[in-house]
């Protein structure tokens, strides 16, 4: 381990590879191969710089907690909030473990580059299904064999109704004695205004105000 502690840029290489493989394992289905390579790399980094077993365990745990937060975000939330916290957790752990500012900086750059490079695996290996919600390759259209609209909502196209609330631009409209959530085309439409359905995308109803003659 002496060669690692004496050469700052090796921390960059080890952390970069470890992060790349671990994030890559979350993105693509490699049956645990990337996970093993990533765990070994990251463990070597923390072991090389931390002599205290307690600090080694804590900071290694902080790094992997960050990875778990990214996993939870991709599996459940898909809004990026936990993924950002996870990335910050990983960065913080490698900074604290570093013996000096230069090694810490190299390690942070390794985390960032490792995450960025890991997305290149999506072009080569099979994507994990958990990311399909935020990284769809194909638009779901009728021409591709899918139905992107609920038939009930599709039938509303061209129909007229009345706004039950102000559209700012989202609100409620009544069409054929039924109420629906609708959105205007970036326009403010007052309650009680006659509107017409212009477009439907799934359950998203776009309406326009009917100009009175």
C-alpha positions as CSV (number, residue, x, y, z in Angstrom):
1,X,0.0,0.0,0.0
2,X,3.0,2.3,0.3
3,X,3.0,3.1,-3.4
4,X,-0.6,4.4,-3.1
5,X,0.1,6.6,-0.1
6,X,3.2,8.1,-1.7
7,X,1.6,8.9,-5.1
8,X,-1.5,11.2,-4.9
9,X,-2.7,10.5,-8.4
10,X,-3.1,6.8,-7.7
11,X,-5.9,7.7,-5.3
12,X,-7.6,9.4,-8.3
13,X,-7.2,6.2,-10.4
14,X,-8.4,3.8,-7.7
15,X,-11.4,5.9,-6.7
16,X,-12.3,6.6,-10.3
17,X,-12.3,2.9,-11.3
18,X,-14.1,1.9,-8.1
19,X,-16.8,4.5,-8.6
20,X,-17.1,3.7,-12.3
21,X,-17.7,0.0,-11.7
22,X,-20.1,0.5,-8.8
23,X,-22.3,3.1,-10.6
24,X,-21.9,0.9,-13.7
25,X,-23.4,-2.0,-11.7
26,X,-26.4,0.1,-10.9
27,X,-26.9,1.1,-14.5
28,X,-26.3,-2.1,-16.4
29,X,-26.8,-5.8,-15.6
30,X,-23.3,-7.3,-15.1
31,X,-24.4,-10.0,-12.6
32,X,-22.2,-8.5,-9.8
33,X,-18.9,-8.4,-11.7
34,X,-18.7,-4.6,-11.7
35,X,-19.8,-4.6,-8.0
36,X,-17.0,-6.9,-7.0
37,X,-14.4,-4.8,-8.9
38,X,-15.8,-1.6,-7.5
39,X,-15.9,-2.8,-3.9
40,X,-12.3,-4.1,-4.1
41,X,-11.1,-0.8,-5.5
42,X,-12.8,1.5,-3.0
43,X,-11.8,-0.7,-0.1
44,X,-8.2,-0.5,-1.2
45,X,-8.4,3.3,-1.2
46,X,-9.8,3.6,2.3
47,X,-7.5,0.9,3.7
48,X,-4.4,2.6,2.2
49,X,-5.1,5.9,4.0
50,X,-6.9,4.9,7.2
51,X,-4.9,3.1,9.9
52,X,-7.7,3.3,12.5
53,X,-10.2,0.5,11.9
54,X,-13.0,2.6,13.3
55,X,-12.4,5.4,10.8
56,X,-11.9,2.9,8.0
57,X,-15.3,1.3,8.8
58,X,-17.2,4.6,9.2
59,X,-15.9,6.3,6.0
60,X,-16.3,3.2,3.9
61,X,-19.9,3.0,5.2
62,X,-20.5,6.6,4.4
63,X,-19.3,6.0,0.8
64,X,-21.6,3.0,0.4
65,X,-24.5,4.8,2.0
66,X,-24.1,7.4,-0.8
67,X,-24.2,4.6,-3.3
68,X,-27.4,3.2,-1.7
69,X,-29.0,6.6,-1.8
70,X,-28.4,6.7,-5.6
71,X,-29.9,3.2,-5.9
72,X,-33.0,4.3,-4.0
73,X,-33.4,7.3,-6.2
74,X,-33.2,5.3,-9.3
75,X,-35.4,2.5,-8.0
76,X,-38.2,4.6,-6.3
77,X,-38.0,8.4,-6.7
78,X,-36.4,9.2,-10.1
79,X,-36.2,12.9,-9.2
80,X,-32.4,13.1,-8.6
81,X,-32.7,14.4,-5.0
82,X,-31.3,11.4,-3.2
83,X,-28.8,10.8,-6.0
84,X,-27.3,14.3,-5.4
85,X,-27.1,13.5,-1.6
86,X,-25.6,10.2,-2.4
87,X,-22.9,11.7,-4.6
88,X,-22.1,14.3,-2.0
89,X,-21.8,11.5,0.6
90,X,-19.3,9.7,-1.6
91,X,-17.3,12.8,-2.3
92,X,-17.2,13.7,1.4
93,X,-16.0,10.3,2.5
94,X,-13.0,10.2,0.1
95,X,-12.0,13.8,1.1
96,X,-12.0,13.0,4.8
97,X,-10.0,9.8,4.2
98,X,-7.3,11.6,2.1
99,X,-4.1,12.4,4.0
100,X,-3.7,15.8,2.3
101,X,-5.6,18.3,0.1
102,X,-4.0,17.2,-3.1
103,X,-4.9,13.5,-2.6
104,X,-8.4,14.6,-1.6
105,X,-8.8,16.7,-4.7
106,X,-7.6,13.9,-6.9
107,X,-10.1,11.5,-5.2
108,X,-13.0,13.9,-5.7
109,X,-12.1,14.2,-9.4
110,X,-12.0,10.4,-9.5
111,X,-15.5,10.2,-8.1
112,X,-16.9,12.7,-10.6
113,X,-15.1,11.2,-13.6
114,X,-16.0,7.7,-12.5
115,X,-19.7,8.6,-12.4
116,X,-19.5,10.3,-15.8
117,X,-17.7,7.4,-17.5
118,X,-20.0,4.8,-16.0
119,X,-22.8,6.1,-18.2
120,X,-20.9,4.9,-21.3
121,X,-21.7,1.3,-20.2
122,X,-25.3,2.0,-21.2
123,X,-24.1,2.0,-24.9
124,X,-22.5,-1.4,-24.5
125,X,-24.3,-3.5,-21.9
126,X,-28.0,-4.3,-21.1
127,X,-29.6,-1.5,-19.2
128,X,-31.2,-2.4,-15.8
129,X,-35.0,-2.1,-15.8
130,X,-35.1,0.2,-12.8
131,X,-33.8,3.1,-14.9
132,X,-36.4,2.8,-17.6
133,X,-38.6,5.4,-16.0
134,X,-36.0,8.1,-16.5
135,X,-34.1,6.9,-19.5
136,X,-36.6,5.6,-22.1
137,X,-35.0,5.1,-25.5
138,X,-38.2,5.1,-27.5
139,X,-41.3,7.2,-27.2
140,X,-44.3,5.1,-26.5
141,X,-46.6,5.8,-29.5
142,X,-49.4,4.0,-31.3
143,X,-47.1,3.5,-34.3
144,X,-44.6,1.6,-32.1
145,X,-47.4,-0.7,-30.9
146,X,-48.2,1.1,-27.7
147,X,-51.2,3.2,-26.5
148,X,-50.0,6.5,-25.0
149,X,-53.6,7.7,-24.4
150,X,-56.4,6.4,-22.3
151,X,-59.3,5.9,-24.7
152,X,-61.7,7.8,-22.5
153,X,-59.4,10.8,-22.5
154,X,-58.7,10.5,-26.2
155,X,-62.4,10.9,-26.9
156,X,-62.4,14.3,-25.3
157,X,-60.4,15.9,-28.1
158,X,-62.5,18.6,-29.7
159,X,-65.1,18.7,-27.0
160,X,-66.1,21.8,-25.2
161,X,-66.5,22.4,-21.5
162,X,-66.3,25.0,-18.7
163,X,-63.6,25.8,-16.2
164,X,-64.6,25.0,-12.7
165,X,-61.5,26.7,-11.2
166,X,-59.1,29.3,-12.6
167,X,-56.4,27.7,-14.8
168,X,-53.1,29.1,-13.7
169,X,-52.3,27.3,-16.0
170,X,-53.5,24.1,-14.3
171,X,-57.0,23.7,-12.9
172,X,-60.3,21.8,-13.2
173,X,-62.7,21.7,-16.1
174,X,-66.2,20.1,-16.6
175,X,-66.8,18.2,-19.8
176,X,-69.9,16.1,-20.4
177,X,-70.9,16.3,-16.7
178,X,-67.5,15.0,-15.6
179,X,-64.6,16.9,-14.0
180,X,-61.0,16.6,-15.2
181,X,-57.7,18.2,-14.4
182,X,-56.6,20.3,-17.3
183,X,-53.9,22.7,-18.4
184,X,-54.0,25.7,-20.6
185,X,-51.3,26.7,-23.1
186,X,-49.4,28.9,-20.6
187,X,-52.5,31.1,-20.4
188,X,-54.5,32.3,-17.4
189,X,-58.2,31.3,-17.9
190,X,-60.8,32.4,-15.4
191,X,-63.3,30.2,-13.7
192,X,-66.6,29.8,-15.7
193,X,-64.9,30.3,-19.1
194,X,-65.9,28.1,-22.0
195,X,-63.0,26.0,-23.2
196,X,-62.2,23.4,-25.9
197,X,-59.9,20.4,-25.6
198,X,-57.0,20.8,-28.0
199,X,-54.8,17.8,-27.2
200,X,-54.7,14.8,-24.9
201,X,-51.4,13.0,-23.9
202,X,-52.2,10.1,-21.6
203,X,-54.3,11.8,-18.9
204,X,-52.9,15.3,-19.6
205,X,-55.6,17.5,-21.1
206,X,-54.7,20.7,-22.9
207,X,-57.5,23.2,-23.4
208,X,-57.9,26.6,-25.0
209,X,-60.3,29.4,-24.3
210,X,-63.2,29.7,-26.8
211,X,-63.4,33.2,-28.1
212,X,-66.9,34.6,-27.9
213,X,-68.2,36.2,-31.0
